[in-house]
Amino acid sequence: MSTKMLVYIRPLEGKENEFNDWYNNTHLQEVVAIDGFISAQRYELTAAQQMPEQEYKYLALYELEDENVAATIENLLAASGTMDMGSSADLGSAKVSIFTSITEVVA
């Protein structure tokens, strides 16, 4: 079983470089330090798309421990008041979804 948290968020207008620096060098590490998080990685939308109209350019993918996902989310919410949220993220644009695998990886 595998549990992932997907986070879509945009930078504020004109602050893309600052946003990427904050996300890559501060925010990922802060989240992974929270009990229940295993890893984090960011992705950028590629030019080659099956569906060219995309709402978000960036995705952060976090791996969570499967034992108690609800507790992990509670830990994240509790830590959110102490994390450096920078000044470059459009927090109102954020979309967060948590998925748990229902199959094994097919290779």
C-alpha positions as CSV (number, residue, x, y, z in Angstrom):
1,M,0.0,0.0,0.0
2,S,1.2,3.5,-0.7
3,T,-0.3,6.9,0.3
4,K,0.5,10.1,-1.6
5,M,-0.4,13.7,-1.1
6,L,-0.6,15.8,-4.2
7,V,-0.3,19.6,-3.9
8,Y,-1.0,22.0,-6.7
9,I,-0.3,25.7,-6.1
10,R,0.7,28.7,-8.1
11,P,3.3,31.4,-7.5
12,L,2.1,35.0,-7.1
13,E,2.4,37.0,-10.3
14,G,6.0,38.0,-10.9
15,K,7.4,35.8,-8.1
16,E,8.0,32.5,-9.8
17,N,11.8,32.4,-9.1
18,E,11.2,33.3,-5.4
19,F,8.4,30.7,-5.2
20,N,10.6,27.9,-6.6
21,D,13.5,28.8,-4.3
22,W,11.2,28.8,-1.3
23,Y,9.4,25.6,-2.2
24,N,12.6,23.6,-3.2
25,N,14.9,24.9,-0.4
26,T,12.5,25.5,2.6
27,H,9.0,24.1,2.3
28,L,9.8,20.6,1.1
29,Q,12.2,20.1,4.0
30,E,9.7,21.5,6.6
31,V,7.0,19.2,5.5
32,V,9.2,16.1,5.4
33,A,10.3,16.8,9.0
34,I,6.7,16.4,10.1
35,D,5.9,13.0,11.7
36,G,4.2,10.7,9.2
37,F,5.8,12.2,6.0
38,I,8.4,10.0,4.2
39,S,9.5,12.0,1.2
40,A,8.7,14.9,-1.1
41,Q,9.4,15.8,-4.7
42,R,8.3,18.6,-7.0
43,Y,7.4,18.4,-10.7
44,E,7.0,21.0,-13.4
45,L,4.5,20.5,-16.2
46,T,6.2,19.5,-19.5
47,A,5.5,21.0,-22.8
48,A,4.3,17.7,-24.2
49,Q,0.8,17.2,-23.0
50,Q,-2.1,15.0,-24.0
51,M,-4.5,17.7,-22.8
52,P,-2.7,21.0,-23.5
53,E,-4.9,23.2,-21.3
54,Q,-3.6,22.7,-17.7
55,E,-4.6,24.6,-14.7
56,Y,-1.3,24.3,-12.8
57,K,2.4,24.4,-13.8
58,Y,3.8,22.8,-10.6
59,L,3.0,19.7,-8.6
60,A,4.5,18.6,-5.2
61,L,4.2,14.9,-4.4
62,Y,4.6,13.8,-0.9
63,E,4.8,10.1,0.3
64,L,3.0,9.5,3.6
65,E,3.2,6.6,6.1
66,D,0.2,4.3,5.6
67,E,-0.4,3.4,9.2
68,N,-2.3,6.4,10.3
69,V,-2.9,9.0,7.5
70,A,-5.4,11.0,9.5
71,A,-2.7,11.5,12.3
72,T,-0.2,12.6,9.6
73,I,-2.6,15.2,8.3
74,E,-3.3,16.4,11.9
75,N,0.5,16.7,12.4
76,L,0.7,18.8,9.2
77,L,-2.2,21.1,10.3
78,A,-0.6,21.5,13.7
79,A,2.7,22.5,12.2
80,S,1.3,24.8,9.6
81,G,1.3,27.7,12.0
82,T,5.0,27.4,12.5
83,M,6.2,26.8,9.0
84,D,7.8,29.5,6.8
85,M,5.1,30.0,4.1
86,G,7.1,32.6,2.3
87,S,5.6,35.5,0.4
88,S,5.5,34.1,-3.1
89,A,2.9,31.4,-3.1
90,D,-0.7,32.1,-4.1
91,L,-2.1,30.2,-1.1
92,G,-5.7,30.7,-2.4
93,S,-4.9,28.7,-5.5
94,A,-3.8,25.6,-3.5
95,K,-5.4,22.2,-4.2
96,V,-4.5,19.2,-2.0
97,S,-5.6,15.6,-2.6
98,I,-4.5,12.5,-0.7
99,F,-4.7,9.1,-2.4
100,T,-4.0,5.6,-1.2
101,S,-3.1,2.9,-3.6
102,I,-5.6,0.2,-4.5
103,T,-3.3,-1.9,-6.6
104,E,0.3,-2.9,-6.6
105,V,2.7,-1.1,-9.1
106,V,2.4,-2.6,-12.5
107,A,5.7,-2.6,-14.4
